[in-house]
Amino acid sequence: MPDRSDLIYRYDGSFDGLMCCVYDSFYRKELPLSIIDNEEPQHTLFDIRDVITDRAKAARVKNAIGEKISYEALGFIRNAFLTNLRDREIHILKFVYLGFTHRQVMRMLTNNTVNTLNKAVTNMLKEAERLRGFVRFSDFGGGLVAVIEPKNNVLPILRNHFVSRYPEECFIIYDKTHSLILAAQNGKSRIMPIDEFTPPSSGSEEMLYRALWRRFYDTIAVEGRENPKCRLSHMPKRYWANMTEMQAVDCGAISGDTEKTLTDGKSINFNLSNKCRK
């Protein structure tokens, strides 16, 4: 590993941009103090070098990691880039240096760099797994919209799951934390940055189904077996704000045997024996 230099790399915040930072570090034989993206505040007395994203250079680095270390390591690095780990870029750079020296780097869990990245990736994947079950879609004129507030950038992890689950639907998942949206339609999807996103107002049919889902959730609960601590361990409170069953919904509009006519003209009997739409 080269000597540490009094220099900071600045890149565009993309994974390919980070791979170009790796390229420059190896080419110039220097280890930067830090790697920051363009949006980070610049309060430093050290010199800053802007690293331009070059797709060809990035591809060379990714191929080298896959062939000289392993493609498992390349996937691990991709996941590490999605975490909210502080200074994750410099940790990834050190991991690559280590991997080119020790091909079994993925098994070196006692190494500080590998251990730090492994913990961050594990936490990120756990959060993504929880959100596969916690995402709640609402129907707005035939399109589905969900809002999430994850700590990590999990949309790339959730993408294939929801696109394959709803191949014929038009839906949006808005990551409020990172100002990103996953937009999908007819099996095709795209993740895009967005400054601000406000879902449209809910219609009467959507509010009716929300109330039904809340009634179902409350009714199947067994009062004598309530365990708040256990629920918090499986359903952390920070997810509740975007979960239909944890929001205040007017269930008084639903009576067990009352028929409600929906906007499409169909009639449904809202007793609890019926299957829930959500």
DODOSE-202325 format. One record per residue (C-alpha): x, y, z. Coordinates in steps of 0.02 Angstrom, whole numbers, padded with zeros to 5 digits, always signed. Layout:
<setors>
XYZ;...
</setors>
This chain:
<setors>
+00000+00000+00000;+00071+00172-00045;+00110+00305+00083;-00031+00415+00142;-00033+00584+00055;-00098+00752+00114;-00229+00752-00022;-00417+00729-00036;-00503+00654-00187;-00669+00726-00242;-00785+00631-00359;-00963+00636-00426;-01038+00517-00298;-01066+00372-00419;-00994+00197-00405;-00901+00218-00569;-00832+00381-00502;-00766+00290-00349;-00686+00159-00461;-00596+00301-00551;-00532+00359-00381;-00463+00183-00356;-00383+00193-00528;-00300+00360-00492;-00239+00301-00322;-00151+00150-00398;-00087+00246-00549;-00016+00389-00446;+00041+00274-00304;-00041+00381-00172;-00168+00348-00035;-00281+00500-00010;-00330+00557+00164;-00513+00549+00114;-00630+00532-00034;-00780+00649-00039;-00919+00678-00164;-00965+00842-00244;-01110+00876-00125;-01008+00867+00035;-00957+01032+00117;-00775+01078+00086;-00703+01127+00255;-00522+01073+00239;-00348+01144+00229;-00287+00998+00122;-00274+01004-00066;-00420+00930-00163;-00401+00834-00325;-00557+00818-00433;-00570+00644-00507;-00663+00640-00672;-00776+00490-00701;-00714+00388-00849;-00820+00235-00890;-00673+00147-00974;-00561+00168-00822;-00701+00113-00706;-00730-00043-00811;-00544-00086-00803;-00545-00072-00613;-00703-00179-00595;-00633-00312-00711;-00469-00313-00614;-00559-00334-00448;-00666-00475-00517;-00521-00569-00598;-00378-00537-00475;-00478-00544-00313;-00651-00619-00347;-00821-00571-00415;-00886-00602-00240;-00773-00462-00181;-00837-00349-00321;-01017-00380-00266;-00966-00347-00086;-00890-00180-00136;-01048-00132-00231;-01151-00169-00076;-01029-00075+00036;-01050+00078-00075;-01238+00077-00036;-01213+00083+00152;-01218+00237+00262;-01045+00196+00332;-00946+00353+00367;-00795+00368+00251;-00851+00212+00159;-00753+00264+00004;-00583+00261+00091;-00628+00095+00174;-00670+00023+00003;-00505+00087-00069;-00408+00005+00072;-00506-00156+00045;-00455-00159-00139;-00271-00134-00094;-00285-00274+00032;-00373-00386-00093;-00239-00368-00225;-00113-00427-00095;-00221-00564-00016;-00347-00648-00131;-00435-00724+00021;-00478-00550+00083;-00662-00594+00105;-00615-00716+00243;-00502-00593+00336;-00639-00541+00458;-00516-00495+00595;-00443-00359+00485;-00512-00188+00537;-00555-00134+00359;-00641-00297+00313;-00732-00307+00479;-00795-00128+00467;-00860-00152+00290;-00935-00321+00331;-01036-00251+00477;-01098-00106+00370;-01151-00222+00228;-01238-00341+00349;-01338-00198+00424;-01383-00133+00252;-01444-00303+00192;-01546-00326+00352;-01630-00159+00322;-01669-00206+00142;-01742-00372+00199;-01855-00283+00324;-01914-00160+00193;-01964-00302+00077;-02100-00333+00205;-02128-00157+00272;-02156-00063+00108;-02338-00010+00095;-02407+00043-00073;-02556+00159-00097;-02661+00165-00255;-02670+00334-00340;-02773+00324-00499;-02706+00154-00549;-02526+00189-00501;-02445+00125-00341;-02340+00239-00231;-02239+00198-00075;-02128+00307+00035;-01980+00241+00134;-01850+00323+00247;-01704+00200+00256;-01535+00234+00334;-01446+00152+00188;-01468+00171+00001;-01571+00012-00019;-01668+00049-00179;-01543-00044-00290;-01564-00196-00175;-01755-00185-00174;-01768-00153-00361;-01772-00332-00428;-01886-00393-00289;-02027-00270-00322;-02008-00265-00511;-02024-00455-00520;-02166-00454-00393;-02267-00323-00488;-02215-00350-00670;-02374-00274-00743;-02394-00130-00621;-02343+00051-00630;-02266+00098-00463;-02148+00219-00376;-02048+00193-00217;-01986+00359-00149;-01831+00355-00039;-01856+00512+00063;-01688+00499+00151;-01581+00498-00006;-01700+00594-00122;-01714+00450-00246;-01860+00365-00331;-01876+00192-00404;-01998+00207-00549;-02061+00048-00633;-02185+00011-00770;-02220-00153-00862;-02065-00238-00793;-01946-00095-00836;-01873+00013-00699;-01758+00158-00664;-01683+00238-00509;-01673+00428-00521;-01628+00573-00406;-01769+00693-00365;-01769+00855-00267;-01942+00835-00194;-02087+00715-00212;-02262+00732-00141;-02386+00590-00171;-02556+00645-00236;-02705+00652-00120;-02786+00485-00080;-02957+00448-00154;-03106+00378-00060;-03072+00200-00119;-02892+00204-00058;-02944+00273+00111;-03075+00136+00125;-02947+00000+00097;-02828+00081+00221;-02964+00079+00352;-03002-00102+00311;-02820-00152+00329;-02808-00061+00496;-02967-00147+00557;-02897-00316+00504;-02730-00281+00590;-02815-00231+00754;-02939-00375+00751;-02815-00518+00728;-02709-00456+00874;-02723-00561+01033;-02732-00437+01175;-02667-00557+01307;-02512-00596+01205;-02458-00419+01163;-02269-00398+01181;-02212-00221+01137;-02027-00261+01156;-02040-00410+01039;-02135-00307+00911;-02003-00171+00915;-01865-00299+00884;-01954-00362+00727;-02034-00197+00674;-01923-00049+00729;-02020+00107+00767;-01929+00212+00636;-02025+00117+00500;-02198+00149+00575;-02227+00320+00497;-02243+00242+00324;-02339+00085+00373;-02528+00090+00347;-02570-00017+00499;-02472+00098+00615;-02556+00259+00557;-02714+00337+00623;-02853+00280+00506;-03039+00306+00531;-03106+00129+00550;-03277+00189+00602;-03330+00196+00420;-03320+00006+00412;-03451-00107+00488;-03428-00294+00487;-03574-00335+00371;-03596-00171+00279;-03575-00168+00090;-03480-00023+00015;-03491+00023-00168;-03321+00070-00238;-03279+00190-00377;-03271+00051-00505;-03452+00004-00470;-03410-00162-00385;-03485-00210-00219;-03382-00293-00082;-03440-00362+00084;-03317-00299+00214;-03329-00436+00343;-03166-00501+00412;-03182-00668+00324;-03148-00584+00157;-02971-00580+00089;-02882-00414+00114;-02825-00327-00043;-02660-00263+00030;
</setors>
